[in-house]
Amino acid sequence: MNKLVVLCSGVILSAVFLMGCNQIKAEEGRQVGKYTMPDESSKHEGTWLQWPHNFTYGKDYRDKVEPIWIEMTDALSDGENIHIIAFDKYEKNYIYDLLYDEGIDMDKIDFYIVPTDDVWARDTAPIFVYDKDNNIKLMDWGFNGWGKKTPYKNDALISKRLSKQLGTETIDLNDVVLEGGAFELDGNGTFLSTRSAVTNNNRNPKLAEADIEEYITEYLGATNFIWLDGVPDLDITDFHIDGFVKIHEKSTIITMKKNDLAEWGVTNKDIQTLMSAKNAFDKPYQYVYLPISKNNVVLDNGENLGYKGSYINYYIGNTVVLVPNYNDPNDKTANDIIQKLYPDRKVIGIDVRELYKEGGMIHCVTQQQPVRLK
């Protein structure tokens, strides 16, 4: 994922569904599929982080991005547990000492030894869901390095290996490649994504769009599909949705204004689709607009990355909201808007410039685990 910006992250279905899945409307509060994925703002048991290491991209890479992981751990651990995936026992001990020396409450931290290729937990760590009896299950969707662009063999096995350590039942969905940063759910039956990152032949060459929708209905409970075409090859993810769209409280789409979307690379057709989107009850969404950074992102060493930064790729913790910042005049504007959206949580801006250079932001490297309900 190096060097490229990421615009980031059962039952047999009825014949009616097969004829037109988009026409089925979810009922309020009704679980359509076998499982439900709680909203990111719902109560967490903890957050999963894949700690950076030097085994894929070298020590310089790890040293430059690691301070971001320390900041995330420190901020999130006030309100929830932090589950850290360490490459091996040596790395576990190294990370423990590092965090202990930072004065972080180690009672809130635990470790899992799983070899990884990289840090992008949104796409490669497990997705936790509830079944119809409110039991926690672990979903293991397929992962192939965003179309075999990067090393991915270790990352593709993270969920399977963690399942054994956690003792949590795994739902094997490896027949479908689906990264966590590639979709947004509104919690009321709507799935929002880009075709370029999901139905692309470099992910799912043997599956038609209708086939993928069947899986999503059954395993994520969505019946209303908002597909943007996206832009293949514009970035390494083929245009993940979580770089420019987030859904808030089931009825509000957080995105950019039209001119900023165009600068981000969104086509006019996709802008029109996004701005006229309707939910599963055929009601239009409300919209909140965040800016992009005022200037192109510039690193501390003076390197100009040549592109601007998104604030939409933020992560909602139990007590904090972690927002990507860029040492830019628009940092405060974006942080203030987000603070108004989450008045009961503290917004913390985290300088992600070194991570942004390598391909992502805050949401890209975090994954929530919901609380157990029983």
N, C-alpha and C positions, 0 to 999 in steps of 0.2 A: 504494500500500500504506500510505499515510499515515493516521495517527490511529486505526487499528483494530488491535487485538491479533490476531496470528496464533497460533493454537494449533499453532503450529509451534514444515510442507515437503515369404518363403522357402519352406520346405517346406510341402506340403499336409498338414494334420493328419488323423489317421486318424478313421474314423467312431466308433471307441471314445472318442476324446477329445471329439468333438462331442456324444456322448451323455452324457458326464459327466466333465468335466475333473478335478473334485475327487477322483475315485476312482482316478486314476492316481497311483501312488506312485513318487517318484524313488528310484533306487538310490544308495547311498552312493558319493560320488566320481564319479558319472556325470553327464555334461553332457546335459541333456534337450533344450534348444533349440540354436539355432545359436551363441548367445553366452552368456557368463557375466559378471556384474558382480561383481568382487572385493569382499570385505567392506571396510568403511571402515577396519578395524584392520589390514588387510594393508599390506604395504610400499608407500609412496607414492613416485612420482617427484616429485610436487609437489602443491601446493594452489592452486586458482584462486580469486581474489577479484575482484569487480567493485567498483572504487573509487567511493565516493560523490562526486557532483558537484552543481553548483547549477543544472543546466539543466532539471530537472523540478520540483523542490520548493523551490528557492531556496538561497541561501547559508547561511541560518541552519540549515537542515536539515543541510547538508554539515558545517558547523562543529561541530555538536553530536555527530554520530555518527562523524566521522573519527578521533578518538582511539582508538576501538575497532579500527579497521583498522590503525592503527599498532601497537597492542598485539598483535594477531593476527599481523601480519607479523613482528614482533620475536620472538615466542615460537616460531612455526613454523619460521622460517628457520634455527634451530640444527640442525634435523634433516631439512630437505627444501627443495626449490626453491619459490619463490612466483611464480606467474604472475598478473600484475596486468593486468586489462582496464581500459584508460584510454579516456575518451570521445574524445579527440583528441590531437594532438601537444602542444598547449599543456598539457593536463592531465597527459600523460606527464612532461613536464619538471618541472611543479609537484610531482608525486608523488615523482619521483626526488630532487629537492632536499630535500623534506620528510623522506624516509627517510634520506638521507645525513646530514642535520643531526642525526638521532636516533641516529646511530652504528650503523645497521644494515648488515650485510655485504651490499653491493650485488652481490657476485658470485653471491649466491643469488637475486637478483631479476631477472625479465625482464618485458617489457611487450608488450602487444598492443593495437593501436589499433582499437577497435570501439565505435561509438556505443551507449550503453545508456540505458534509461529509469530504471533503479533498480539496487539492490544485491543482489538475492536470487539469488545464484549457485546455490544448491541447486536452484532451480526453473528457472533460465534458462541457466546455463552448461552445457557439454556433459557428458554422462554417458559415461564411458570404460569399454569392455568388452573382453574377449578373445574372439576367434573360436575355432573348434575347433583352429586351428593355432597358437594363442597369440599371434596378431598383435593389436596394439591397434587398436580401431575407435572411432569417435566416433558416439554415438547422438544423433539430433536429433528428440526427441519434440515434439509440438505444444505451443505455449504461447499462451494468449489472455487473459493478465491476470486469472487466476482467475475466468473467466467475464465478461470485458470490464468489470471493475470499475475498472481503472486504465490509464494509458498503457502499451502493450505492444509496439508495432510494431517498435521497435528490439530489444527483448529477444528477440522471437520469431526474430530473424535472427542472434543471437549465434553459435550453433553452426555455421550455414552459413558465416558470414564467417570464423570461426576455422579451420574446416576448410581453407580455401584458404591461410591463413597457416601452418598447421601441416603441410600436406601429408599429412594423415591422412584416410583414406577415411571418408566419412560415410554412416551408415545413415539414410535419410530415413523418419522415422516420423511425419510431420506430420499424417497422417490420424487420429492418436490424441493427444488432449491428456492428458499425464501429467507432473505436476511431481515433481521429485525428493523434495520433502518430503512427498509424498502416500503414499509406500509405504516399507515395511521388508522386507528379505529376510533369511532366516536362513542362507543359503548352503547349505542342504540341500533346496531345492525348495519352500520356503514363502514366500508373498507375503502381507503383512499390510497392510491399508489400510482407508479409510472410503469407503463408497459416495458419500457427500455430496461428496467431493472428486475422484472419478474417474468414476463412472457418472452423475453429475449431468447433467441436460440442458443446463446452461450450459457444459459441457465437451464432451461426446460425445453429442449428441442423436440421431445416426444409428446408434449402436452399442449393441447389447444387451450385458448383462454378460458373456454367453458369448463374444461377439465380442472384447471387451477381454481376457478371459482367454486367448483364442487368441494374441493378440499377445504377452501377457506370457510365456506358455509358450515361444513361439518365440524371443523376443528377450531375455528375462531368465531363462529356464530354470526357471520355477516351475510346479508342477503341483498344489500344495496351497494353496488360497485361503482365507484367514481375512478375511472381510469384516465390519467393523463398519458399522452404518448411518450413524453420524456425525450431524452436525447442520448442515443447510444454513443458510447466512446467519448462523450464530453469530459467525463472524469472516470476514475477507475471503477466506481460503482455503477456506471451507466445511469447516473442521475437519481440517487436516492431521494425520496420525498422528504426525509427528516432534515434536509438542509434548508427547506424553504416553506414547509407547512407543518403546523401542529394544531390539533383539535383540543379546545378548552371547554370543559363542562358540557360536553355532548352537543352543544348548539352553536359554538363559535369557532371559526377557522382563524387561526393566527398565521399571517403570511406577510408578504411585502406588498407595497404599492406596485401598480402595473409597471412603471418605469424601472423600478428596482428588480422586479421579476424578469423583465426583459434583459437587464444587464446581467442578471444571474444566469441567463441562458434559456429561460423558459420561452417557448414559442408563443406566438399570438393566439394560436388555436388552443393551447393548453391554458393560457391565461383566461381566455373566455370560458373554458370549461370549469376552471377553478372558481371563477367569480360568479358563476351561475349555478353552483352546485346545490343540490337538494338532498335532504336526509331521507331515511327510509320511510318517513311519513309524508314525503313530497313537500316538505317545508324548506324554504331557503335558509341557509346559515347566516348568522351574523358574522362580521369581520372585524378583526383588530389587526392593525398594521405596525410592524416593527421596521425600523430602518435597516439598511446595510451599513457597514462602516463608511465613514465619510471619505476616507482615503484608502488607497491600496495598502495592504498589510506590510509593514516594515519590521524586520527583526531587530533585536538589540545591536547586532553587528552591522546594521545598515543595509542588509540585503532586502531589496524590494521584491515581494513575491509576485507582484504584477496583477493582483486581483484583490477584491474586497472581501470582507468577512460577514458572515451571517450570525445573528443573535437568536435565531429561531431554534437552533440546535442546543437548547438548554435541557437540563435534567431536573425533575421535581423529586426532591427528597421529602422525608416526613416533616422536617422542620426548616429546611432550606431549599432554595432554588439556585442551582449552579448555572451561571450564564457565561458563555464564551465572551471574553473581552479581548481587545486588540491594541491597547494603548492608543485609543482613537477618540476623537471628540464625541462620537456618537455612542460610546460605551455608556455614559451616564443616562442619555436619553432612553436607550433600550432598557437599561436596568430599572429605571423609574417606571416605565410602562409595564414591565413584567411584575414589578413589586405591587402595582395596583391590581393586577390580575390575581395575585396570591397574597392577600393582606395578612394571612395567618402564618406565613413562612417568610424567612429572611432571605432576600436576594443577595447572593455573593458572586461578584464578578471574578472570574479566573482567567488570567492571561494565558491564552491557548496558542499564541503565535507559533511556538516551536512545534506543537502538535499539528497545527493547521498546515504548516509547511509539509508535514509528512502525510497529510491526507484527511484530517478529521477534527472534530470539536468535542464538546462534553458529552452530548447524547450518544455519540458514536462509541464511547468507551465505557458506558455504564449499562447495567441491566438490573432491573428491580426484581425482588422476590416478594410476593404478597404475603400477608400474614395468614396463618392457618386459621380456618373457620371452625374446625372441629378436631 
